[in-house]
Amino acid sequence: MSGPGAAARRYRVEHRTKYAYSGEVTSSYGRAYLTPRDLPGQRLLAHDIRIDPAPSDRSVGGDVYGNTTSYFHVTSVHRALTVVGESLVEVDAPGHDRTGPAAERWEKARPTSATGPFAREFALDLHPPEIAAEITGYAAESFLPGRPLLDAVAELNTRIYTDFAYRSGATTVSTRVADVFAARAGVCQDFARLAVACLRSHGLAARYVSGYLATDPPPGKERMVGADATHAWAAVWMPGADEDDRAGHWIDLDPTNDQFGDERYITAAWGRDYADVPPLRGIIYTDAKDSAITVSVDVTEVGG
């Protein structure tokens, strides 16, 4: 669907997180999803994670979805912890072909036993369940019987963008999809999770994607919401065009900005939900009563 060429754009990403505590922390364990993926259409050229204070133990591994996860343990006493992920990434402009499987009726995109367990896993609801009757009903307005897959997905994307207000502070990472739906407000993580629930409510495979948006848009394109923070969007699975392409394809959709993913989107990790791939999570040992977190993201285009 895409490949290296003139449309490729190269970005330097800096993701800085600082924790400050009112008292001493004696031990801090952390796990980070800050390493962009190597994918068809996206190439990770360089990457580093700097941690201050320096950890006494750290390692890098992969999770069940193929994401890179970094573990660290800081044992020196500290009142502040800074984690900085730096990456150099090259992204191609994807093609959204409206022929072939994308033009087939959306019902044909439901994964089956023939497509293997991986896609089918992403069609299942979460535990506790997120697919309520109102979610299914809302999605049904776009997924009319026999409608082409890409048309239905595009309309759902637009409806979420139109019907829900982007409002920082309206939700937390633990807010349920049903609560977002009732409030008609949230942030990119909420809208991605809502889109995923809508797609799954109709038997489609959908995943939650965590990543970044370019700060400076290409000429002629508007700056989008979420460009100075970690961003989140959804992806829907589409079957392959023939027997040689059984793995199928995933199409990124961003209901926060009402568009499909393009060369401004840098994929860090994906899972079934936000809880699978938070940028950072950890455990600390401290008697401190208060803490604060500051996060900044800078994505700048650089020359090739």
Secondary structure, DSSP 8 states (H G I E B T S, - for coil): ---SSTT-EEEEEEEEEEEEEEEEEEEEEEEE--S---BTTEEEEEEEEEEES--SEEEEEE-TTS-EEEEEEE-S-EEEEEEEEEEEEEE-------SGGGGSBGGGGS--GGG-HHHHHTTS--SS----HHHHHHHHTT--TT-BHHHHHHHHHHHHHHHSEE-TTS--TT--HHHHHHHTEE-HHHHHHHHHHHHHTTT--EEEEEEEE-SS--TT----TTTTS-EEEEEEEE--SSGGGTT-EEEEEETTTTEE--TTEEEEEEESSGGG--SEEEEEEE--S-EEEEEEEEEEEE--
